[in-house]
Each structure stands twice: as structure tokens, then as C-alpha cells.
Amino acid sequence: MEFSVKSGSPEKQRSACIVVGVFEPRRLTSIAEQLDKISEGYISNLLRRGDLEGKPGQMLLLHHVPNVLSERVLLVGCGKERELDERQYKQIIAKTINTLNETGSMEAVCFLSELHVKGRDAYWKVRHAVEATQDCLYTFDQLKSKKGETRRPLRKIVFNVPTRRELPIGERAIAEGLAVSSGSKLCKDVANMPPNICNPAYLGEQAQALATEFDKVDVELIGEEQMKELGMNSYLAVGRGSDNESIMSVINYQGGDKDTAPVVLVGKGLTFDSGGISIKPGAGMDEMKYDMGGAAGVIGTMRSLAELDLPINVIGVLAGCENMPDANAYRPGDILTTMSGQTVEVLNTDAEGRLVLCDALTYVERFNPALVIDVATLTGACVIALGAHASAVYSSHNPLAHDLTSAAEQSGDRAWRMPLWDEYQEQLESPFADMANIGGREAGSITAACFLARYTKKYTWAHMDIAGTAWKGGKNKGSTGRPVPMLTQFLLNYATEHSEQPSN
């Protein structure tokens, strides 16, 4: 898809289609009014006859409107003008793109980017129009023998901005929107891949492909032999029941000065989670291929970062592993000595993500990070708490928590800060080891974060539980590409505040 911005009046557009909005009740936007005037009342006459009310998402495609140069005019219902918010704006854009893709219009000039959205500027409207477009056109058909193809798909869209002064802003919005969309697409592609293909080695291959494509990216793969030498016994225990080797992929992006402390992103990469000996129920177990959603989010963010060429240093860690039941699998009752030297009593082998992450979080100490963010589809309890709309953010460092939730607000990739109080730590007490790997049913997402907090004392840290937001289940199951938009926005903000130009 090709995107561009321009500033022009609708009567001068010679395109396959012009897209303009109509508010409830049958009230033309200023752009639609211009077209109506040119067409000598053609559009308003149609509305008076009841062809379109203006409700959100209503569509009316007109051909050969009198005195209009474009072949088609698409009228889009935008609801009540005062109620147009971010969520509705993105839904309207998505419905518009799907409609255009079915009309045979291979290009379009869209004036919806001039709509007034509460609290949002031209940059936000253009960028999120790009992201919404790319999201609704995404398909995962790599493994289908017959691929559905649109006969005349939409290939080019131009977003209009009110004045020429806003053209540079619009161009930046397109570039950043495309980078976020590219990272989200990689996240989706990797997460949607079935577990017989997407195993820890596959994650490593995808990381190496980034290094091949981008000069500022290097990758190191750490296999089980090296993990043994490092004392990553907890990580190794989780993967012991699988024939697929556990592999931790370390992606190093160097855009800043070599001596500048990096931001580190750690993604849980359970390419399949059967639950191990504490095996999961069979219903919906196929969706446990998405238990590497954290790693998919990290590699997607690393792609967005590299495309944006941000002047900062970032390390992405994909903690690849597979949790399977086997004669060699770890058991409830086992006590593991983690890389940090702390011991863990295993009460449930289905609480495995934290056992992988704790060693990965100890490993990244060697980078002397500016900050560390781990991202994981960690707990079903998070889904109960926040549903599918918001990711959970945990941190005892108020500025970092604020920066993450601010990035979530900017990007529309919502997140909510959760408590991380010492009182919850008591639930992890064990009579036989330094801690247990679960703290009971109550506050399950919080106690999981408390467990990880015990391994992050040496740096500034935040944990994101994305169990409810990384994928959609059911008939239309699939990866959402989250939290790539939020993490990319966080890095954009971080680069603005902390960047240094790389030395020659």
C-alpha cells in the first residue's frame, strides 16, 4: 500500500474515489458541503431522501457525481460530531478501507483525516489512519493452498490535511505509522505461525533475518549448552520435556553512542505451552502457540525501531522455549536454582513463563541497562482483571510506569498500571525454597509480577502482562500485533529525551 499526504480542495481531485464524511443527522462535513455545492445539491438531495443517516460506519458509494472530477464519491457516516473520539475514528477508517477495497477503487483521496477528533492533531489522525489501514488489510494466508485475492485491491491512498503547513507533519506521521505497522505485521506473522514451524530456533532465524536487513542490528543465539554454563537452570528446566532446544535470541540495535546504556526489552517466547506435567485442558489449547506473544512483540518492536533508525541503543531478548510433558519434564515439587542463585519450589509447571523470564532478567544485568521492560503473556488472571482491552503495567519506578502508560495513551495501545506492593510478596513464601513459583488464585497477575521483581533489583524495571491483549481467540483468532505500537511509541519518546548522535 502506498500512502501520501496533500493539501487540496475536493473539486480539484481527479481520482478513482474521494472519501468524505457525513455527521448525524444527515449533516455534511465542510468538505462534503463543498462537493455538494459543486454538484448543485446532488449529495444533499440524496440525504434528504434518506439514503444515508450519517450513523458511524454507514457507507454510500456514488458514481459520476455531477461536476466532480473523480469517478466515485464515498460518503462515510461519522456519527455525532461532538462524540467523535479516537476509537470511533479508527473504526470509521477501517470500515472505509474495507469498503474501498471491495469497490474496485485502486486509489483514493481521503478527507476523513480532516475530521475533528477530540484532543488529537493532524499528526495523530494521519498516523492512526495509516496504522488502521494496514491492520485491516492484514491477512495470514502463507499456509493456505488457495489464497483469496481481491480482483482490484486498493493500492494507493492520499490523506488530505487542511493546510500546506501541515504537509511535513503528515509525512512524518506516515513514516512513523508505516514503521509501527511493519513491526506489528512481523509480530502477527511470527505469532500466527503454527508451533510445528515456530519453535525457539525459528525465533532465532527471524532475529537473524533482521540483522541481515539492517546494518545497526547484530544477533547472538544462546543455546542450551551455553545456558548450562551460565547457570540458567530454571530456564532449562522448563524446556527439558521438549525435543525442541531452548534458544535465547539476543538482538542488539546500536543507534546511539557505543558507551550509552541500552534500553532492554525481554519477551517471553513459549512457542507452545502445554502446561507441562500440570497439563492444560484440551479446549483452546491450540491457542497456546500465542504464549510467545511477548517475544513476537519484542521482535516486532525491534523491526519498527530499525526502520525508524532511532539514535538510541536497544537490546531485544527473545526467551524462546517450549513447555511439554515428557519423562524428562520438570515436575511439581521440584526445587530449581535460578541463575541469580535464588531457589524456587515448583508448585505448578504451567506457571513456567516466570521461570524462563527470571533467568533472562538476570542475564541482562551484564548490559548495565538504562532500564528493562519484560513483556509476557504471563497470567490468565490478567485477562480476568483487565479483559482484552488493556495490558497490565507493573513497576516500582514511578517515572518508568508513567512513561509507559503515557506511550499507551499516545499510541491507542491501552495499558493500565497495577499495584506491586510488598504485601503480595508473602503469597510466594515456601517452606522448602526461597520462594514458590505461584502465590495462589488471589491476585495471580500481581504475584507473578512480584516473583519477577525479585530478579530485577539491580536496574530500573517494568513488567507488562499482555495475556489479554496479544491475541484474539475463537473463530476469528489471531495475533493483534500488540504491544508493538505502545513500545515503539515509548522508544520514540525515549529517543526524543535521551538520544545522542552516534559517533563516527
WOSUL-V590458 format. One record per backbone hydrogen bond with DSSP energy under -0.5 kcal/mol. NH is the residue of the N-H (numbers start at 1). CO is the residue of the C=O. Records with the same first field share a line. If there is no record, write none. Layout:
NH->CO + CO
This chain:
2->155
4->157
6->159
12->9
13->10
14->12
15->13
18->72
19->109
20->18 + 74
22->76
23->27
24->79
26->53
27->23
28->26
29->21
33->29
34->30
35->31
36->32
37->33
38->34
39->35
40->37
41->36
45->41
46->42
47->43
48->44
49->45
50->47
51->46
57->77
58->55
60->75
62->60 + 73
64->71
68->65
71->15
73->62
74->18
75->60 + 73
76->20
77->58
78->22
79->54
83->80
84->81
85->83
89->85
90->86
91->87
92->88
93->89
94->90
95->91
96->92
97->93
98->94
99->95
100->96
101->97
102->98 + 99
103->99 + 100
104->100
105->100
106->104
108->156
109->17
110->108 + 158
111->19 + 109
114->111
115->112
117->115
118->84
120->117
125->121
126->122
127->123
128->124
129->125
130->126
131->127
132->128
133->129
134->130
135->131
136->132
137->133
138->135
141->139
144->141
153->150
155->106
156->106
157->2
158->108
159->4
160->110
161->6
166->163
167->164
170->166
171->167
172->168
173->169
174->170
175->171
176->172
177->173
178->174
179->175
180->176
181->177
182->178
183->179
184->180
185->181
186->182
187->183
188->184
189->185
190->186
191->187
192->188
193->189
197->194
198->194
199->197
203->199
204->200
205->201
206->202
207->203
208->204
209->205
210->206
211->207
212->208
213->209
214->210
217->214
218->252
220->250
222->220 + 248
223->221
227->223
228->224
229->225
230->226
231->227 + 228
232->227
233->231 + 337
236->232
237->233
238->234
239->235
240->236 + 237
241->238
242->239
247->320
248->222
249->247 + 318
250->220 + 248
251->249 + 316
252->218 + 250
253->251 + 314
254->216 + 252
255->253 + 312
260->257
262->367
263->313
264->371
265->315
266->373
267->265 + 317
268->375
269->319
270->291
271->269 + 321
272->321
273->288
274->272 + 323
276->323
277->330
278->275
279->277
280->274
285->282
287->284
288->285
289->286
290->287
291->288
292->289
293->290
294->268
295->268
296->292
297->293
298->294
299->295
300->296
301->297
302->298
303->299
304->300
305->301
306->302
307->303
308->304
309->305
310->305
312->310
314->253
315->263
316->251
317->265
318->249 + 316
319->267 + 317
320->247 + 318
321->269
323->272
324->322
329->326
330->237
333->346
334->331
336->344
338->336 + 342
341->338
344->336
345->435
346->334 + 344
347->345
351->348
352->350
355->352
356->352
357->353
358->354
359->355
360->356
361->357
362->358
363->359
364->360
365->362
366->363
367->364
368->365
370->262
371->262
372->460
373->264
374->462
375->266
376->464
378->376
382->379
383->379
384->380
385->381
386->382
387->383
389->386
390->386
391->414
392->465
393->416
394->463
398->396
401->397
402->398
403->399
404->400
405->401
406->402
407->403
408->404
409->405
410->406
411->407
412->408
413->408
414->412
416->391
418->393
424->421
425->422
426->422 + 423
427->424
428->425
429->426
430->433
435->343
436->428
437->345
444->441
447->443
448->444
449->445
450->446
451->447
452->448
453->449
454->450 + 451
455->452
456->453
459->456
462->372
463->394
464->374
465->392 + 463
466->376 + 464
469->466
470->466
472->478
477->474
478->472
480->470
481->470
484->481
487->483
488->484
489->485
490->486
491->487
492->488
493->489
494->490
495->491
496->492
497->493
498->494
499->495
500->311
502->255
